[in-house]
Amino acid sequence: MNKYKKLALSIVFDAIGYISFLIPGIGEFTDIVWAPASAWLMTKLYKGKTGKIAATVTFIEEALPGLDIIPTFTLMWLYTYVFKTKETIIEV
C-alpha cells in the first residue's frame, strides 16, 4: 500500500477515535467497540513487531478514558516513514 494512502487512512482512523471523544456520555461506550477494532486495524496497516506494539498502545489509548486525543495512527505513520532509520546489514 502506498505510504500516502496509509497516511490518509491513519488520519481517518484518528478522526474516528476523536468522534467518540466529542460525544459526552456516549463516547465511553463507543470506545468499548472502537478500542479492539482500532488495534486490529493497526496490525493490518503496519505489519511486524512494531505494528503489534502500536496495536497494543492503540488499544490502551482508546480503552482508557481521556486519552482519545492522541493521534496514534498518525504517530505510527510518522515513526514508520519519517523517524525510523533503515537498518543496515553489515556482512563480515
N, CA, C and O atoms as CSV, one atom per row, in Angstrom:
chain,resi,resn,atom,element,x,y,z
A,1,MET,N,N,0.848,-1.173,0.000
A,1,MET,CA,C,0.000,0.000,0.000
A,1,MET,C,C,0.896,1.240,0.000
A,1,MET,O,O,1.918,1.277,0.685
A,2,ASN,N,N,0.512,2.228,-0.755
A,2,ASN,CA,C,1.223,3.494,-0.855
A,2,ASN,C,C,1.287,4.177,0.508
A,2,ASN,O,O,0.320,4.141,1.269
A,3,LYS,N,N,2.429,4.801,0.818
A,3,LYS,CA,C,2.574,5.412,2.141
A,3,LYS,C,C,1.619,6.584,2.342
A,3,LYS,O,O,1.221,6.861,3.474
A,4,TYR,N,N,1.245,7.277,1.271
A,4,TYR,CA,C,0.313,8.395,1.422
A,4,TYR,C,C,-1.123,7.911,1.603
A,4,TYR,O,O,-1.936,8.582,2.237
A,5,LYS,N,N,-1.425,6.755,1.047
A,5,LYS,CA,C,-2.732,6.144,1.290
A,5,LYS,C,C,-2.825,5.721,2.756
A,5,LYS,O,O,-3.872,5.863,3.387
A,6,LYS,N,N,-1.703,5.193,3.298
A,6,LYS,CA,C,-1.666,4.842,4.716
A,6,LYS,C,C,-1.830,6.082,5.587
A,6,LYS,O,O,-2.488,6.032,6.626
A,7,LEU,N,N,-1.231,7.196,5.164
A,7,LEU,CA,C,-1.377,8.440,5.920
A,7,LEU,C,C,-2.834,8.892,5.935
A,7,LEU,O,O,-3.352,9.290,6.978
A,8,ALA,N,N,-3.491,8.830,4.784
A,8,ALA,CA,C,-4.901,9.221,4.712
A,8,ALA,C,C,-5.761,8.325,5.602
A,8,ALA,O,O,-6.625,8.816,6.329
A,9,LEU,N,N,-5.528,7.023,5.547
A,9,LEU,CA,C,-6.278,6.102,6.408
A,9,LEU,C,C,-5.984,6.361,7.883
A,9,LEU,O,O,-6.883,6.290,8.721
A,10,SER,N,N,-4.733,6.660,8.197
A,10,SER,CA,C,-4.363,6.949,9.584
A,10,SER,C,C,-5.108,8.166,10.103
A,10,SER,O,O,-5.587,8.170,11.237
A,11,ILE,N,N,-5.207,9.195,9.277
A,11,ILE,CA,C,-5.928,10.405,9.687
A,11,ILE,C,C,-7.411,10.105,9.874
A,11,ILE,O,O,-8.030,10.594,10.819
A,12,VAL,N,N,-7.982,9.304,8.976
A,12,VAL,CA,C,-9.397,8.928,9.100
A,12,VAL,C,C,-9.629,8.121,10.378
A,12,VAL,O,O,-10.592,8.375,11.102
A,13,PHE,N,N,-8.759,7.157,10.660
A,13,PHE,CA,C,-8.926,6.337,11.862
A,13,PHE,C,C,-8.750,7.169,13.131
A,13,PHE,O,O,-9.450,6.944,14.118
A,14,ASP,N,N,-7.822,8.126,13.115
A,14,ASP,CA,C,-7.679,9.018,14.265
A,14,ASP,C,C,-8.920,9.893,14.430
A,14,ASP,O,O,-9.346,10.163,15.553
A,15,ALA,N,N,-9.499,10.334,13.316
A,15,ALA,CA,C,-10.721,11.141,13.381
A,15,ALA,C,C,-11.873,10.331,13.972
A,15,ALA,O,O,-12.676,10.868,14.736
A,16,ILE,N,N,-11.961,9.062,13.632
A,16,ILE,CA,C,-12.995,8.202,14.219
A,16,ILE,C,C,-12.806,8.118,15.726
A,16,ILE,O,O,-13.779,8.156,16.479
A,17,GLY,N,N,-11.572,8.004,16.164
A,17,GLY,CA,C,-11.291,7.991,17.601
A,17,GLY,C,C,-11.675,9.298,18.273
A,17,GLY,O,O,-12.132,9.299,19.415
A,18,TYR,N,N,-11.490,10.424,17.563
A,18,TYR,CA,C,-11.866,11.726,18.121
A,18,TYR,C,C,-13.374,11.863,18.262
A,18,TYR,O,O,-13.856,12.490,19.205
A,19,ILE,N,N,-14.117,11.284,17.335
A,19,ILE,CA,C,-15.577,11.406,17.366
A,19,ILE,C,C,-16.131,10.869,18.679
A,19,ILE,O,O,-17.031,11.465,19.271
A,20,SER,N,N,-15.594,9.752,19.127
A,20,SER,CA,C,-16.080,9.198,20.392
A,20,SER,C,C,-15.739,10.114,21.562
A,20,SER,O,O,-16.449,10.122,22.568
A,21,PHE,N,N,-14.668,10.880,21.443
A,21,PHE,CA,C,-14.270,11.828,22.491
A,21,PHE,C,C,-15.207,13.035,22.516
A,21,PHE,O,O,-15.431,13.627,23.572
A,22,LEU,N,N,-15.751,13.397,21.363
A,22,LEU,CA,C,-16.582,14.593,21.249
A,22,LEU,C,C,-18.015,14.392,21.724
A,22,LEU,O,O,-18.712,15.369,21.999
A,23,ILE,N,N,-18.464,13.159,21.824
A,23,ILE,CA,C,-19.847,12.889,22.221
A,23,ILE,C,C,-19.854,12.495,23.695
A,23,ILE,O,O,-19.547,11.351,24.030
A,24,PRO,N,N,-20.201,13.431,24.580
A,24,PRO,CA,C,-20.182,13.106,26.010
A,24,PRO,C,C,-21.226,12.042,26.361
A,24,PRO,O,O,-22.349,12.064,25.858
A,25,GLY,N,N,-20.838,11.131,27.217
A,25,GLY,CA,C,-21.753,10.080,27.657
A,25,GLY,C,C,-21.757,8.877,26.744
A,25,GLY,O,O,-21.591,7.746,27.201
A,26,ILE,N,N,-21.942,9.106,25.465
A,26,ILE,CA,C,-21.992,8.009,24.500
A,26,ILE,C,C,-20.584,7.566,24.112
A,26,ILE,O,O,-20.355,6.394,23.812
A,27,GLY,N,N,-19.650,8.503,24.119
A,27,GLY,CA,C,-18.281,8.220,23.693
A,27,GLY,C,C,-17.616,7.092,24.443
A,27,GLY,O,O,-16.880,6.303,23.851
A,28,GLU,N,N,-17.863,7.003,25.732
A,28,GLU,CA,C,-17.240,5.945,26.531
A,28,GLU,C,C,-17.715,4.563,26.095
A,28,GLU,O,O,-16.952,3.598,26.134
A,29,PHE,N,N,-18.967,4.472,25.684
A,29,PHE,CA,C,-19.499,3.186,25.241
A,29,PHE,C,C,-18.994,2.817,23.843
A,29,PHE,O,O,-18.781,1.641,23.548
A,30,THR,N,N,-18.806,3.818,22.989
A,30,THR,CA,C,-18.273,3.517,21.657
A,30,THR,C,C,-16.814,3.078,21.732
A,30,THR,O,O,-16.343,2.337,20.870
A,31,ASP,N,N,-16.101,3.533,22.759
A,31,ASP,CA,C,-14.707,3.112,22.927
A,31,ASP,C,C,-14.587,1.617,23.196
A,31,ASP,O,O,-13.561,1.013,22.883
A,32,ILE,N,N,-15.614,1.020,23.768
A,32,ILE,CA,C,-15.607,-0.426,24.020
A,32,ILE,C,C,-15.521,-1.185,22.696
A,32,ILE,O,O,-14.886,-2.236,22.617
A,33,VAL,N,N,-16.157,-0.652,21.667
A,33,VAL,CA,C,-16.123,-1.273,20.346
A,33,VAL,C,C,-14.889,-0.809,19.564
A,33,VAL,O,O,-14.228,-1.607,18.899
A,34,TRP,N,N,-14.589,0.493,19.653
A,34,TRP,CA,C,-13.518,1.059,18.844
A,34,TRP,C,C,-12.126,0.611,19.294
A,34,TRP,O,O,-11.240,0.467,18.451
A,35,ALA,N,N,-11.903,0.389,20.578
A,35,ALA,CA,C,-10.570,0.018,21.069
A,35,ALA,C,C,-10.049,-1.268,20.413
A,35,ALA,O,O,-8.944,-1.254,19.872
A,36,PRO,N,N,-10.796,-2.372,20.438
A,36,PRO,CA,C,-10.275,-3.570,19.760
A,36,PRO,C,C,-10.256,-3.431,18.236
A,36,PRO,O,O,-9.378,-3.980,17.571
A,37,ALA,N,N,-11.225,-2.697,17.689
A,37,ALA,CA,C,-11.244,-2.506,16.234
A,37,ALA,C,C,-10.024,-1.711,15.778
A,37,ALA,O,O,-9.407,-2.045,14.767
A,38,SER,N,N,-9.678,-0.666,16.517
A,38,SER,CA,C,-8.517,0.143,16.136
A,38,SER,C,C,-7.220,-0.643,16.288
A,38,SER,O,O,-6.301,-0.482,15.486
A,39,ALA,N,N,-7.140,-1.481,17.299
A,39,ALA,CA,C,-5.948,-2.323,17.462
A,39,ALA,C,C,-5.814,-3.292,16.289
A,39,ALA,O,O,-4.714,-3.497,15.776
A,40,TRP,N,N,-6.913,-3.879,15.870
A,40,TRP,CA,C,-6.894,-4.798,14.732
A,40,TRP,C,C,-6.492,-4.065,13.454
A,40,TRP,O,O,-5.689,-4.568,12.668
A,41,LEU,N,N,-7.061,-2.863,13.251
A,41,LEU,CA,C,-6.712,-2.075,12.068
A,41,LEU,C,C,-5.234,-1.701,12.064
A,41,LEU,O,O,-4.599,-1.676,11.009
A,42,MET,N,N,-4.692,-1.413,13.231
A,42,MET,CA,C,-3.273,-1.055,13.326
A,42,MET,C,C,-2.395,-2.222,12.886
A,42,MET,O,O,-1.393,-2.021,12.199
A,43,THR,N,N,-2.767,-3.450,13.279
A,43,THR,CA,C,-1.956,-4.608,12.869
A,43,THR,C,C,-2.064,-4.870,11.372
A,43,THR,O,O,-1.135,-5.415,10.775
A,44,LYS,N,N,-3.170,-4.496,10.765
A,44,LYS,CA,C,-3.328,-4.683,9.323
A,44,LYS,C,C,-2.605,-3.591,8.540
A,44,LYS,O,O,-2.091,-3.839,7.449
A,45,LEU,N,N,-2.568,-2.388,9.096
A,45,LEU,CA,C,-1.938,-1.261,8.416
A,45,LEU,C,C,-0.417,-1.305,8.534
A,45,LEU,O,O,0.295,-0.975,7.586
A,46,TYR,N,N,0.072,-1.712,9.696
A,46,TYR,CA,C,1.516,-1.754,9.955
A,46,TYR,C,C,1.889,-3.157,10.427
A,46,TYR,O,O,1.472,-3.590,11.501
A,47,LYS,N,N,2.654,-3.843,9.640
A,47,LYS,CA,C,2.996,-5.248,9.898
A,47,LYS,C,C,4.173,-5.374,10.857
A,47,LYS,O,O,4.869,-4.401,11.146
A,48,GLY,N,N,4.374,-6.570,11.333
A,48,GLY,CA,C,5.547,-6.890,12.127
A,48,GLY,C,C,5.432,-6.528,13.591
A,48,GLY,O,O,4.354,-6.244,14.113
A,49,LYS,N,N,6.586,-6.551,14.231
A,49,LYS,CA,C,6.656,-6.306,15.671
A,49,LYS,C,C,6.204,-4.887,16.024
A,49,LYS,O,O,5.494,-4.690,17.010
A,50,THR,N,N,6.612,-3.900,15.223
A,50,THR,CA,C,6.206,-2.519,15.520
A,50,THR,C,C,4.701,-2.344,15.381
A,50,THR,O,O,4.098,-1.577,16.132
A,51,GLY,N,N,4.086,-3.040,14.433
A,51,GLY,CA,C,2.636,-2.980,14.283
A,51,GLY,C,C,1.911,-3.568,15.476
A,51,GLY,O,O,0.876,-3.054,15.899
A,52,LYS,N,N,2.462,-4.654,16.023
A,52,LYS,CA,C,1.851,-5.276,17.204
A,52,LYS,C,C,1.993,-4.384,18.436
A,52,LYS,O,O,1.066,-4.265,19.238
A,53,ILE,N,N,3.152,-3.765,18.578
A,53,ILE,CA,C,3.349,-2.841,19.703
A,53,ILE,C,C,2.418,-1.644,19.562
A,53,ILE,O,O,1.797,-1.216,20.535
A,54,ALA,N,N,2.324,-1.104,18.352
A,54,ALA,CA,C,1.431,0.030,18.111
A,54,ALA,C,C,-0.027,-0.348,18.357
A,54,ALA,O,O,-0.803,0.470,18.851
A,55,ALA,N,N,-0.403,-1.574,18.017
A,55,ALA,CA,C,-1.772,-2.034,18.261
A,55,ALA,C,C,-2.071,-2.083,19.752
A,55,ALA,O,O,-3.165,-1.716,20.181
A,56,THR,N,N,-1.110,-2.532,20.537
A,56,THR,CA,C,-1.288,-2.567,21.991
A,56,THR,C,C,-1.441,-1.160,22.548
A,56,THR,O,O,-2.313,-0.903,23.379
A,57,VAL,N,N,-0.590,-0.252,22.087
A,57,VAL,CA,C,-0.674,1.145,22.534
A,57,VAL,C,C,-2.011,1.753,22.123
A,57,VAL,O,O,-2.642,2.460,22.908
A,58,THR,N,N,-2.440,1.479,20.901
A,58,THR,CA,C,-3.722,2.000,20.412
A,58,THR,C,C,-4.881,1.468,21.240
A,58,THR,O,O,-5.790,2.218,21.595
A,59,PHE,N,N,-4.852,0.181,21.547
A,59,PHE,CA,C,-5.923,-0.405,22.352
A,59,PHE,C,C,-5.998,0.268,23.719
A,59,PHE,O,O,-7.079,0.643,24.172
A,60,ILE,N,N,-4.856,0.420,24.369
A,60,ILE,CA,C,-4.830,1.052,25.697
A,60,ILE,C,C,-5.288,2.503,25.607
A,60,ILE,O,O,-6.060,2.971,26.444
A,61,GLU,N,N,-4.811,3.205,24.593
A,61,GLU,CA,C,-5.168,4.620,24.424
A,61,GLU,C,C,-6.668,4.799,24.203
A,61,GLU,O,O,-7.268,5.726,24.746
A,62,GLU,N,N,-7.264,3.935,23.425
A,62,GLU,CA,C,-8.702,4.044,23.165
A,62,GLU,C,C,-9.537,3.516,24.327
A,62,GLU,O,O,-10.646,4.000,24.551
A,63,ALA,N,N,-9.037,2.552,25.055
A,63,ALA,CA,C,-9.807,1.955,26.146
A,63,ALA,C,C,-9.837,2.843,27.386
A,63,ALA,O,O,-10.830,2.859,28.114
A,64,LEU,N,N,-8.762,3.576,27.628
A,64,LEU,CA,C,-8.717,4.440,28.813
A,64,LEU,C,C,-9.408,5.768,28.524
A,64,LEU,O,O,-9.181,6.363,27.471
A,65,PRO,N,N,-10.236,6.234,29.433
A,65,PRO,CA,C,-10.943,7.496,29.208
A,65,PRO,C,C,-9.986,8.686,29.222
A,65,PRO,O,O,-9.042,8.738,30.011
A,66,GLY,N,N,-10.252,9.635,28.332
A,66,GLY,CA,C,-9.484,10.870,28.294
A,66,GLY,C,C,-8.266,10.854,27.399
A,66,GLY,O,O,-7.663,11.902,27.171
A,67,LEU,N,N,-7.887,9.702,26.887
A,67,LEU,CA,C,-6.691,9.624,26.049
A,67,LEU,C,C,-7.010,9.603,24.556
A,67,LEU,O,O,-6.116,9.404,23.734
A,68,ASP,N,N,-8.266,9.805,24.206
A,68,ASP,CA,C,-8.677,9.728,22.804
A,68,ASP,C,C,-8.064,10.820,21.933
A,68,ASP,O,O,-8.142,10.744,20.707
A,69,ILE,N,N,-7.465,11.818,22.537
A,69,ILE,CA,C,-6.921,12.929,21.755
A,69,ILE,C,C,-5.555,12.608,21.140
A,69,ILE,O,O,-5.049,13.388,20.332
A,70,ILE,N,N,-4.961,11.493,21.503
A,70,ILE,CA,C,-3.646,11.120,20.976
A,70,ILE,C,C,-3.825,10.483,19.591
A,70,ILE,O,O,-4.517,9.473,19.466
A,71,PRO,N,N,-3.213,11.060,18.555
A,71,PRO,CA,C,-3.370,10.513,17.191
A,71,PRO,C,C,-2.411,9.344,16.931
A,71,PRO,O,O,-1.421,9.501,16.217
A,72,THR,N,N,-2.700,8.198,17.500
A,72,THR,CA,C,-1.755,7.080,17.457
A,72,THR,C,C,-1.497,6.557,16.041
A,72,THR,O,O,-0.370,6.170,15.731
A,73,PHE,N,N,-2.506,6.538,15.186
A,73,PHE,CA,C,-2.294,6.066,13.818
A,73,PHE,C,C,-1.343,6.991,13.068
A,73,PHE,O,O,-0.434,6.529,12.379
A,74,THR,N,N,-1.555,8.295,13.203
A,74,THR,CA,C,-0.693,9.260,12.526
A,74,THR,C,C,0.710,9.249,13.118
A,74,THR,O,O,1.692,9.382,12.388
A,75,LEU,N,N,0.811,9.094,14.427
A,75,LEU,CA,C,2.132,8.997,15.051
A,75,LEU,C,C,2.874,7.760,14.561
A,75,LEU,O,O,4.089,7.802,14.364
A,76,MET,N,N,2.160,6.671,14.365
A,76,MET,CA,C,2.790,5.451,13.850
A,76,MET,C,C,3.258,5.656,12.418
A,76,MET,O,O,4.323,5.167,12.039
A,77,TRP,N,N,2.477,6.373,11.617
A,77,TRP,CA,C,2.892,6.676,10.249
A,77,TRP,C,C,4.167,7.517,10.271
A,77,TRP,O,O,5.102,7.250,9.516
A,78,LEU,N,N,4.205,8.528,11.133
A,78,LEU,CA,C,5.404,9.364,11.246
A,78,LEU,C,C,6.611,8.534,11.666
A,78,LEU,O,O,7.702,8.696,11.121
A,79,TYR,N,N,6.416,7.655,12.626
A,79,TYR,CA,C,7.510,6.789,13.069
A,79,TYR,C,C,8.008,5.915,11.919
A,79,TYR,O,O,9.214,5.779,11.709
A,80,THR,N,N,7.075,5.326,11.180
A,80,THR,CA,C,7.430,4.384,10.122
A,80,THR,C,C,8.120,5.057,8.941
A,80,THR,O,O,9.106,4.537,8.420
A,81,TYR,N,N,7.604,6.217,8.513
A,81,TYR,CA,C,8.082,6.816,7.270
A,81,TYR,C,C,8.954,8.059,7.443
A,81,TYR,O,O,9.565,8.501,6.470
A,82,VAL,N,N,9.034,8.632,8.629
A,82,VAL,CA,C,9.827,9.844,8.819
A,82,VAL,C,C,10.990,9.612,9.775
A,82,VAL,O,O,12.133,9.926,9.443
A,83,PHE,N,N,10.715,9.068,10.955
A,83,PHE,CA,C,11.730,8.986,12.003
A,83,PHE,C,C,12.535,7.691,12.027
A,83,PHE,O,O,13.698,7.699,12.431
A,84,LYS,N,N,11.949,6.599,11.610
A,84,LYS,CA,C,12.626,5.300,11.696
A,84,LYS,C,C,13.758,5.237,10.675
A,84,LYS,O,O,13.568,5.517,9.492
A,85,THR,N,N,14.929,4.865,11.157
A,85,THR,CA,C,16.063,4.723,10.248
A,85,THR,C,C,16.088,3.305,9.695
A,85,THR,O,O,15.695,2.348,10.362
A,86,LYS,N,N,16.548,3.200,8.494
A,86,LYS,CA,C,16.664,1.886,7.866
A,86,LYS,C,C,17.805,1.126,8.522
A,86,LYS,O,O,18.871,1.679,8.789
A,87,GLU,N,N,17.561,-0.140,8.773
A,87,GLU,CA,C,18.611,-0.982,9.331
A,87,GLU,C,C,19.576,-1.366,8.219
A,87,GLU,O,O,19.161,-1.787,7.139
A,88,THR,N,N,20.842,-1.220,8.489
A,88,THR,CA,C,21.838,-1.632,7.508
A,88,THR,C,C,22.462,-2.946,7.962
A,88,THR,O,O,22.816,-3.123,9.128
A,89,ILE,N,N,22.580,-3.836,7.031
A,89,ILE,CA,C,23.157,-5.145,7.319
A,89,ILE,C,C,24.631,-5.104,6.923
A,89,ILE,O,O,24.976,-4.815,5.777
A,90,ILE,N,N,25.469,-5.392,7.874
A,90,ILE,CA,C,26.906,-5.415,7.618
A,90,ILE,C,C,27.356,-6.867,7.592
A,90,ILE,O,O,27.230,-7.591,8.579
A,91,GLU,N,N,27.877,-7.273,6.461
A,91,GLU,CA,C,28.363,-8.644,6.335
A,91,GLU,C,C,29.822,-8.691,6.747
A,91,GLU,O,O,30.612,-7.818,6.389
A,92,VAL,N,N,30.166,-9.712,7.498
A,92,VAL,CA,C,31.546,-9.863,7.962
A,92,VAL,C,C,32.195,-11.016,7.251
A,92,VAL,O,O,33.364,-11.314,7.497
